[in-house]
């Protein structure tokens, strides 16, 4: 009776990972410049996806990413990381403060001052469409992609001669919304929404972009509010985009250490494959798809990588593989540097290997928090083995509130503030996030200090 062979398990994050067998594991990496979107990070020097329209059904859109799935690709990278979503959660709390509230602005002694107020009429309108839930969703979209989409509805009475007003607003998920391709090359006229993985399932819908000069010209319209990116005309990129490789590296290390622990740290080989090999494989897949008249998907290349590394791991392991061998060719790239597959036996210096991974993890954590735009003391991340003191946290908080909240607030609240200006032009009332003044414990009366309240 033939003993059933244990299949290889592969843990991969982008270009680095581990092949886990029954009693041994192998590490591998794809070395060199690998300018393919399917490795999980879209290279900054190839930002050409917005230069040509993508036709889906009856619509021509501006694709968001090489595969039109940039929000989903970023979502998958961030959800795999132990730190990134926690930082975003902290940023949401810092921006939200004590919640949204109405205010007016005045200049007092050469300083812009907000006067917070209650307005029953405006508040009743806000409560009519659950504005707080809309703002929470807009904050999530803005944190991740520095933009958000809003659907705008006019009152039904405007159809029968009543005074038109904006009746309600609704957040539309960033991942479900795309800008229509602008025929003049500059300005989109419509926003297309739907399921971009299955565009034929429920169908795509088109909405005109809100016209602030003629706010009542459409009974239903949409608005796209975002932070502009340098030299990008439409969607832009989140500021942390350059930190995605660090985020991926930080995500890979726990998997690597987990695999090593499960295999009693029995790691034998490190497999290195050249980026040019996978570039050639992508070209082959593209030609094959073109010949068969089918759509190329990046998942095809990802599946090929996984299967190749699994098969190689099976060849290298087990008594049944005695006598098998692996060959490859080495070529010179355009810089006259030899490139080829390498399989190197690893000296079992386990402690050194783990220490190096942990040091990389610390550097990754610091780079991730920096890339996400939050001070380590506010993210509860240790720097040089210690947490920030209370005074450092308060100083960082005050600096954050003074410099890092006004622009996000203006973009997130823009649809509501636009509607307030349209519906009540004489009130000059706006909506923003209220933050109470943070004081040090020395400036707080003893009975109300935190340590005495616990």
Protein Blocks (a to p, Z undefined) as FASTA:
>chain_A
ZZdddddddddehjaccdddfkbccddddedjddbfknopacfklcmklmpccdehjbcc
ddedjkopmmmmmmmmmmmpcklmmmmmmmmmmmnmnopaddddddeehiacddddddfk
lmmmmmmnopmlmmmmmmmmmmmnopacddddddfklmnopacddfbdcdddfklpccdd
dfklmaccbdceddfklmmlnopaddddddfklmmlpfbdcdddddddehiaklopafkl
mmmmmmmmmmmmmmmmmmmmmnoopafbdcdddfklmmmmmmmmmmmmmmnopacdfklm
mmmmmmmmmmmmmmmgojklgoiacdddddddfkopacddddddddfbfklmmmmmmmmm
mmmmmmmmmmnopafklnopaeehiacdfklmmmmmmmmmmmmmmmmmmmmmmmmmmmmm
mmmmmnopacdddddddddfklpcfklgmklmZZ
